[in-house]
Amino acid sequence: MTRGGAQGGKTAAPRAVDVARLAGVSQKTVSRVFNGEPYVSADVRRRVLDAAEQLGYRLNSAARALASGRTRTIGVVTLGTALYGPASLLIGVERAARDAGYALRVVNTLEGDPGGVAGAVESLLEQGVDGIVVSEPIDEGAAGLDVHVPVLVLGAPAAFGGPRAVSAGVGAEPLARAATEHLLDLGHATVHHLAGPQRWFAARDRLEGWRAALSARGRRQPPVLRGDWSAASGWAAGRELASRGDCTAVFAANDDMAIGVIRALTEAGLRVPDDVSVVGFDDIPVAAYVTPPLTTVRQPFDAVAREGLRLLLQAVEKPDAEPAPANDPPVELVVRASTAPPTAAASSSPSRTPGSS
């Protein structure tokens, strides 16, 4: 016999009572979870959602969404990459959404696809999401999109028209400026910069932060080196810096490249930080355990994700309310053993000669 007394070989659509039985909770608890009511623990919510997924309780959920006008799902547009920054931000968004009782629908884009963001947004809108998170770090010319649901933009300029667009995060420029100022405050005459690929918004911001810090102090801007976020590109840049003989301080646009720089400098017989100080960006988990431990700027990915989701869900659930101001996380420079004041020998290098980037 088929479940629920269905005939003709067809299985009856699962009901709330089936979800409750599988999850080991009451039917009222199932209702509370799907209605987004408070006072449901994260563990119970997860058990109910897992049971609903296992049973295919989507049709009943869709009917509830039709009645309420909301699906309690958030769409996410993100670059398909394993790089630490975008991946960490996506994890933070997923945790914040789950804690708020929302499910995620993620659409990955591909680098170099100019229509990827627009296509991803359109796909999510067709699925009836309540709001969209755009965590797209690369400039693919996505400006001019009109979206009829609230949109949260992370790590990129707002480029969407619609009922409400919000953004969160302190931005990379002030963080990069803090990293550069740290090296100048130690007494270095100038700071070399290893930039990331300039199609990335974050790489542009970090380059501008470096330039702003040097300009504010009236310091020379050495020629900019270019990397691709990898340790290998940092190693290649470090070999070039070692051959110049005028570098006492380097700010790399991410930690992986900074680690590559340190490896190349060490192979060239230069000591970090005695001869050259190095600062990274992100504070990846391994940064505290390389030799020497890396000074870096910590990116508060989880805090940015939670603040962004707070703003987005307010726009979803209270569309007529005034937008709440964003609470930007503070700049956090993590000082470790890869930076120090320049030695007398290093300070005598010709780093004050005029130049340009």
Steps between C-alpha positions, in 0.01 A plus 500: 500500500626844418550766769193702597260262325590619151375286215611428146862448601549866590647613831299759693665836552668517841313684776611697801419199718749292297771760554421514872518121532836478320651793693370374834310820582142615521300620203478842669880517505509428127255784448714734711811417299335559163335819620830634630372539856745557788577268788610212281854378565749480215524121546125447479472735203770308318335162574168624365655649186706185441189284538305723262780479246519122533126460451476755221272732697545774240147512360342561837769757576426670170132518588586660832722747319217585260274578794757710686656668198849390602706185444753558780780440252788732416685478171876541482703594194867422552811422300573128483839510675677337791694817585489572872318833492198417280468152650508634858242764419268238351532283812417800717192581293379139520537491878323833549213401271458161666494657847227737380291210370567561130626256238757592235498449127851553362588568138869505409630719222810447290780753467499658156128454434360853453141378524559270793373728777190606308420138414551388859273774635231414247521131593453580869207733433330221304533280808307753707768600751412770756832681463834469327859520624751599234845394615666553164861617538580556131393785275298328227300807398189410700375859532144588407317193628148563631403262779156499663618348831743647754867449414806485724826582324823374657846598378392701196341833411120497510383455141138397536174686467192391692308546823804496724872430469718479810870439555715393792867492590765758569656461153856411408642851451520605868634156591775530239578849618540371856740229382714752313494751786620229738817459293552875470452542875778246554735739318510362145558773242245349262307179441493281191166349397419163347151551357237245412334474156336834429170356375435420866336783693696408813833518315416849377401613848821365654708673234321830565541463877875449455525803274296716737721413797821584313355820354385621841857468630661644188684174427619358171275244331720217369393318183209266573553126461209287379397159628207262459427431872717185498811430707681423175440852371619634836818296467564644152444853628727435798783396267460828313499703821812322625682587178419872533688555822290801608210327676463502879122452526232321296122505526349204311131506408435160659672259736577231243701746292670633814609148591642455151690829534655387829613172345670679209669757724631226727635304203679817388679526835286782641360477852136574583451736680863606560560591136146518362168527686195334345129557566217290355124531485212271617657315798456153355527219759860410407625861530581460870707184437732588212860607565500774606136532607336745264382849590172549317165677491217284625189489284188462722313279254253356750416841649451653154274212395284524812469877477415477132235233558350711780457791261369281218245317714375827644438615142324170424285482811434873556498650151342826617744563785787746474827323414711439808855641497775246446730424792840474336751276680820668623830476316709227664872480428655181635865575573729199502870439436527582129528877557758710685675837472756512217859426594770763446625315190153475353423863575803610298351354178397754233128469574439874506598566143215643287287248319148423401264205473 
